[in-house]
Amino acid sequence: MPPSEYAKALGARLRAIRTQQGLSLHGVEEKSQGRWKAVVVGSYERGDRAVTVQKLADLAEFYGVPMSELLPGEPAPAPLGPTPKLVIDLERMQQLPKEKAGPLARYVATIQSQRGDYNGRVLSIRQEDLRSLAVIYDRSPAELTEEFINWGVLDPEARRAVEAF
């Protein structure tokens, strides 16, 4: 891939991660308290400006994604279809003690990596994921759902999804 094509592909990855997180270019500047200027991030995304490895690492950290997700290669996964019934609140999960949320956090990180889904706020999981987590936590899916609801990482609406088991 010629350098200009690579810069454009890298920029497309940067833009995809930013938009997954619901941020405008100005939103990035605000959230970073001016550390990342909208005009600079925009020029990276268009491929008009070269980005150093250190700046790329810093951007990956800012977005909360592995640096490998920003590098061109395989196409970024397309967003999933309809709104799922099981949605993990990632911000709440981060506030829980590691003893409780450790297995969940590791499982979630694996799903995010597989999907390339780093919006940082929520993550949809499938019923099969809940079954796997139930085995990890040594509970039934219904018991685990109640526990996750009590922890605040699942919405009470998740009970309806579990009833379908």
Sequence and secondary structure as in RCSB ss.txt:
>XXXX:A:sequence
MPPSEYAKALGARLRAIRTQQGLSLHGVEEKSQGRWKAVVVGSYERGDRAVTVQKLADLAEFYGVPMSELLPGEP
APAPLGPTPKLVIDLERMQQLPKEKAGPLARYVATIQSQRGDYNGRVLSIRQEDLRSLAVIYDRSPAELTEEFIN
WGVLDPEARRAVEAF
>XXXX:A:secstr
  HHHHHHHHHHHHHHHHHHTT  HHHHHHHTTTSS HHHHHHHHHT S   HHHHHHHHHHHTS GGGTS SS 
     SS  SEEEEHHHHHHS HHHHHHHHHHHHHHHHHHT   SSEEEE HHHHHHHHHHHTS HHHHHHHHHH
HTSB TTHHHHHHT 
